Amino acid sequence: MGIRQPRALPRRGRKPPIGVGVVCGDVRMIVPAGMSDELWEWLMDQGWREVIYRPDHRIYRQVPVSCAAALTDATVDTRPYLMEQAVVRAELRVCYRPDPDVLPAYVQTR
């Protein structure tokens, strides 16, 4: 009948490769270089999962790369504070294309 239900949290998985997007709710972060397995386990405990829906058209707030990189160097004690700051600094990314008025190459106009 078209009644939408919220998606359940996906299963826990292996650490994603560098540059892949991971999400928690409406926040998205790119996996930085140097992320340890232990940090990935901690992120999964917080509810972060790899984006597995292709193409993913949902709108997320993007965590700055500098904040994601700071998490890789953080101690276990400072991670919650840094994660809170990263979520606060996350900004809405409406369009990922450099110029939203330019159509993608695969779109042909008549």
Backbone as CSV, one residue per row, in Angstrom:
resi,resn,N_x,N_y,N_z,CA_x,CA_y,CA_z,C_x,C_y,C_z
1,MET,0.805,-1.180,0.000,0.000,0.000,0.000,0.860,1.262,0.000
2,GLY,2.151,1.076,-0.128,3.036,2.234,-0.232,3.389,2.871,1.098
3,ILE,3.271,2.143,2.182,3.623,2.705,3.483,5.120,2.532,3.675
4,ARG,5.797,3.645,3.848,7.245,3.608,3.995,7.626,3.264,5.425
5,GLN,8.672,2.484,5.544,9.206,2.142,6.853,10.667,2.517,6.883
6,PRO,11.157,2.989,8.031,12.570,3.337,8.101,13.436,2.091,7.922
7,ARG,14.578,2.294,7.271,15.483,1.170,7.050,16.127,0.750,8.355
8,ALA,16.308,-0.539,8.501,17.012,-1.059,9.663,18.508,-0.829,9.462
9,LEU,19.241,-0.790,10.540,20.684,-0.612,10.473,21.297,-1.822,9.778
10,PRO,22.081,-1.613,8.702,22.697,-2.758,8.005,23.637,-3.536,8.930
11,ARG,23.935,-4.750,8.519,24.845,-5.591,9.302,26.224,-4.959,9.384
12,ARG,26.950,-5.350,10.402,28.334,-4.916,10.544,29.155,-5.589,9.447
13,GLY,30.156,-4.869,8.945,30.958,-5.427,7.863,32.429,-5.126,8.042
14,ARG,33.195,-5.563,7.070,34.631,-5.293,7.088,34.907,-3.819,6.877
15,LYS,36.102,-3.402,7.258,36.497,-2.008,7.081,36.499,-1.672,5.598
16,PRO,35.809,-0.588,5.220,35.771,-0.214,3.799,37.111,0.369,3.346
17,PRO,37.379,0.342,2.045,38.630,0.909,1.541,38.653,2.442,1.641
18,ILE,39.821,2.990,1.478,40.017,4.443,1.532,39.155,5.114,0.462
19,GLY,38.491,6.209,0.836,37.704,6.987,-0.109,36.251,6.586,-0.236
20,VAL,35.849,5.524,0.437,34.458,5.071,0.378,33.647,5.842,1.412
21,GLY,32.386,6.105,1.105,31.525,6.823,2.032,30.933,5.909,3.087
22,VAL,30.924,6.384,4.335,30.232,5.700,5.420,29.226,6.683,5.999
23,VAL,28.092,6.173,6.458,27.021,7.044,6.934,26.546,6.625,8.316
24,CYS,26.001,7.613,9.012,25.322,7.397,10.290,24.167,8.386,10.317
25,GLY,22.968,7.880,10.091,21.812,8.766,10.023,21.893,9.646,8.792
26,ASP,21.914,10.965,9.002,21.980,11.895,7.870,23.377,12.477,7.683
27,VAL,24.386,11.855,8.285,25.765,12.349,8.206,26.608,11.355,7.419
28,ARG,27.417,11.884,6.511,28.277,11.058,5.649,29.726,11.461,5.863
29,MET,30.623,10.471,5.844,32.048,10.724,6.010,32.805,9.847,5.018
30,ILE,33.870,10.382,4.455,34.729,9.624,3.552,35.802,8.945,4.396
31,VAL,36.019,7.657,4.144,37.016,6.901,4.909,38.400,7.463,4.614
32,PRO,39.090,7.948,5.660,40.423,8.522,5.448,41.505,7.441,5.405
33,ALA,42.648,7.801,4.864,43.801,6.893,4.889,44.267,6.740,6.332
34,GLY,44.676,5.567,6.677,45.202,5.333,8.015,44.159,4.938,9.041
35,MET,42.933,4.688,8.606,41.916,4.278,9.571,42.187,2.839,10.006
36,SER,42.312,2.640,11.298,42.631,1.313,11.826,41.366,0.456,11.925
37,ASP,41.585,-0.848,12.053,40.461,-1.755,12.251,39.753,-1.441,13.566
38,GLU,40.525,-1.055,14.563,39.963,-0.732,15.874,39.066,0.505,15.786
39,LEU,39.488,1.520,15.005,38.667,2.707,14.809,37.392,2.348,14.056
40,TRP,37.469,1.470,13.061,36.282,1.060,12.326,35.310,0.326,13.248
41,GLU,35.818,-0.526,14.132,34.956,-1.200,15.108,34.256,-0.176,15.995
42,TRP,34.985,0.851,16.419,34.401,1.898,17.257,33.317,2.652,16.491
43,LEU,33.587,2.983,15.225,32.592,3.676,14.406,31.336,2.825,14.226
44,MET,31.504,1.529,14.002,30.336,0.657,13.865,29.550,0.597,15.167
45,ASP,30.233,0.623,16.299,29.532,0.663,17.585,28.699,1.928,17.724
46,GLN,29.133,3.012,17.056,28.401,4.278,17.086,27.270,4.324,16.058
47,GLY,27.173,3.305,15.193,26.102,3.254,14.196,26.527,3.572,12.783
48,TRP,27.813,3.744,12.515,28.296,4.052,11.168,28.345,2.772,10.342
49,ARG,27.927,2.888,9.079,27.967,1.763,8.152,28.382,2.263,6.776
50,GLU,28.919,1.336,5.971,29.305,1.667,4.601,28.050,1.883,3.763
51,VAL,28.119,2.837,2.825,27.008,3.078,1.903,26.995,1.932,0.901
52,ILE,25.937,1.141,0.928,25.884,-0.022,0.030,24.789,0.107,-1.011
53,TYR,24.038,1.188,-0.990,22.962,1.381,-1.959,23.515,2.172,-3.134
54,ARG,23.492,1.597,-4.328,24.017,2.264,-5.504,22.903,2.455,-6.512
55,PRO,22.670,3.585,-7.051,23.186,4.873,-6.619,22.419,5.371,-5.391
56,ASP,23.106,6.037,-4.538,22.518,6.548,-3.299,22.124,8.002,-3.518
57,HIS,20.835,8.273,-3.631,20.348,9.619,-3.932,19.933,10.394,-2.685
58,ARG,20.145,9.795,-1.520,19.767,10.507,-0.306,20.697,11.692,-0.072
59,ILE,20.199,12.653,0.657,20.968,13.870,0.937,21.578,13.750,2.326
60,TYR,22.880,13.939,2.401,23.612,13.826,3.654,24.321,15.133,3.976
61,ARG,24.632,15.296,5.250,25.549,16.356,5.662,26.940,15.725,5.638
62,GLN,27.883,16.385,4.983,29.225,15.842,4.772,30.176,16.299,5.873
63,VAL,30.850,15.346,6.516,31.878,15.653,7.512,33.121,16.138,6.774
64,PRO,33.730,17.245,7.210,34.957,17.710,6.555,36.067,16.648,6.615
65,VAL,36.852,16.593,5.558,37.935,15.607,5.476,38.926,15.795,6.627
66,SER,39.159,17.039,7.030,40.094,17.294,8.125,39.610,16.671,9.430
67,CYS,38.312,16.683,9.657,37.758,16.068,10.873,37.887,14.544,10.819
68,ALA,37.646,13.966,9.647,37.782,12.521,9.499,39.226,12.098,9.701
69,ALA,40.166,12.897,9.185,41.582,12.577,9.356,41.998,12.711,10.820
70,ALA,41.426,13.677,11.531,41.754,13.850,12.951,41.314,12.641,13.761
71,LEU,40.245,11.986,13.349,39.801,10.790,14.065,40.810,9.655,13.978
72,THR,41.530,9.564,12.858,42.503,8.479,12.714,43.670,8.636,13.676
73,ASP,44.007,9.870,14.032,45.130,10.119,14.934,44.707,10.249,16.390
74,ALA,43.411,10.211,16.657,42.903,10.459,18.007,43.091,9.244,18.916
75,THR,43.198,9.540,20.197,43.221,8.467,21.188,41.795,8.020,21.461
76,VAL,41.653,6.885,22.113,40.330,6.352,22.418,39.539,7.332,23.283
77,ASP,40.225,8.050,24.164,39.542,8.981,25.064,39.017,10.219,24.352
78,THR,39.697,10.663,23.298,39.292,11.900,22.622,38.350,11.668,21.445
79,ARG,38.147,10.421,21.043,37.288,10.136,19.888,35.863,10.661,20.031
80,PRO,35.193,10.431,21.161,33.808,10.932,21.247,33.719,12.450,21.057
81,TYR,34.651,13.189,21.626,34.646,14.647,21.479,34.890,15.041,20.022
82,LEU,35.885,14.405,19.384,36.187,14.728,17.988,35.032,14.350,17.064
83,MET,34.358,13.243,17.357,33.224,12.835,16.532,32.085,13.835,16.694
84,GLU,31.855,14.284,17.910,30.816,15.291,18.141,31.127,16.574,17.373
85,GLN,32.389,17.004,17.399,32.787,18.202,16.668,32.657,17.998,15.159
86,ALA,32.978,16.802,14.677,32.872,16.513,13.246,31.416,16.592,12.786
87,VAL,30.500,16.060,13.583,29.079,16.092,13.224,28.555,17.524,13.252
88,VAL,29.028,18.310,14.211,28.615,19.717,14.287,29.096,20.485,13.053
89,ARG,30.305,20.174,12.579,30.878,20.879,11.426,30.397,20.332,10.086
90,ALA,29.638,19.237,10.098,29.143,18.643,8.851,28.208,19.621,8.148
91,GLU,28.386,19.726,6.830,27.596,20.663,6.033,26.797,19.915,4.982
92,LEU,25.621,20.446,4.702,24.751,19.866,3.695,25.374,20.039,2.318
93,ARG,25.463,18.944,1.590,25.970,18.975,0.221,24.801,18.691,-0.698
94,VAL,24.260,19.722,-1.303,23.081,19.564,-2.151,23.435,18.863,-3.449
95,CYS,24.537,19.249,-4.056,24.929,18.696,-5.346,26.420,18.389,-5.325
96,TYR,26.793,17.211,-5.786,28.197,16.825,-5.792,28.907,17.194,-7.096
97,ARG,28.135,17.684,-8.073,28.763,18.111,-9.320,29.293,19.525,-9.158
98,PRO,30.425,19.858,-9.798,30.981,21.211,-9.676,30.017,22.290,-10.144
99,ASP,29.313,22.047,-11.237,28.360,23.025,-11.752,27.005,22.334,-11.892
100,PRO,26.059,22.623,-10.991,24.780,21.908,-11.032,23.954,22.182,-12.276
101,ASP,24.269,23.236,-13.034,23.510,23.553,-14.244,23.986,22.771,-15.462
102,VAL,25.144,22.145,-15.380,25.688,21.371,-16.492,25.181,19.944,-16.373
103,LEU,24.605,19.442,-17.452,24.092,18.079,-17.448,25.240,17.084,-17.537
104,PRO,25.088,15.906,-16.937,26.109,14.871,-17.073,26.300,14.469,-18.526
105,ALA,27.460,13.895,-18.856,27.802,13.563,-20.239,26.851,12.522,-20.843
106,TYR,26.267,11.648,-20.016,25.410,10.609,-20.557,23.999,11.115,-20.904
107,VAL,23.647,12.356,-20.542,22.347,12.922,-20.859,22.452,13.626,-22.209
108,GLN,21.611,13.205,-23.142,21.628,13.827,-24.465,20.416,14.720,-24.623
109,THR,20.643,15.907,-25.138,19.534,16.831,-25.391,19.188,16.775,-26.862
110,ARG,17.956,17.060,-27.161,17.519,16.991,-28.562,17.422,18.347,-29.153
